[in-house]
């Protein structure tokens, strides 16, 4: 039964340094019915992602920032409750930028209909926030395969390797016949990467000397580095890269909370000396090709070649506290807030 009140988290202040719970303001608003062409969606699962930190700033970025007082932007999966659009019916499962709230009024152009996607497996709904989501699945797939272009026998290193994107990148690289080394922040995560996901080696950057550990784990050098973090980890990797190595630059989470200008890599000269290819990308660059990724990742899931895990936080009320897990390392896999129950 539909509720009468829509709980929302709105952006109250732009973060200075680390995100604080006080950067968000809680509101309750009445729920309205959609206008002609619109759809009312009840959110079920809300995705929390490092890019949320970028959206909260007013610095130059790949899409307009969230304005102060607006509902915090976020990708979510939901179910259509009311529709005044012939393309959507009540009960349809959808995904989109539905925001940190119980209900979203949206136009049909901003919705991806999950129940109408041809999937090779009967995937659980949560898979559409993990390997079968546009943000996670397509980022890993195209970043590695289109920009990284790994070849069988090459060494691929992944930072933030226990995260949603990093863990998928490593598994795809293994499928392609590569030696895979993950960099993460705890011994337990290292164990998970090796024993559960099949990484050849894993390094705890909190305790290891990275340059030494990379040299030991990558005796033939590094051919592809999938960079999720930037900063000192990128510098360490640059000491071990091979000629013509490729570096897909996916994220810079180590710098997102910086309050002063961040210096570039101290080993920047290696880009010239080793003739590296360093290419930043945003997943929306590959929107038109997403079906290719979904078909192949879906097949790998069906064959048991891909595994994923979720860190599930119960309740929309806990979203401002939960997002801190992205930056303190206190999570494993994809970080998700459960907003409401799945339809029966």
HUWO-V583048 format. One record per helix or strand of 2 or more residues. SS is the DSSP state (2 for helix, 1 for strand). FROM is the first residue (numbers start at 1). LEN is the number of residues. If there is no record, write none. Layout:
SS,FROM,LEN + SS,FROM,LEN
This chain:
1,5,7 + 2,21,3 + 1,24,7 + 1,38,10 + 2,51,5 + 1,75,9 + 1,93,5 + 1,103,5 + 2,108,3 + 1,112,2 + 2,114,3 + 2,125,5 + 2,134,15 + 1,155,5 + 2,164,12 + 1,179,6 + 2,187,10 + 1,201,4 + 2,210,8 + 1,222,6 + 2,231,8 + 1,241,9 + 2,269,5 + 1,277,4 + 2,283,20 + 1,310,5 + 2,316,7 + 2,325,4 + 1,333,6
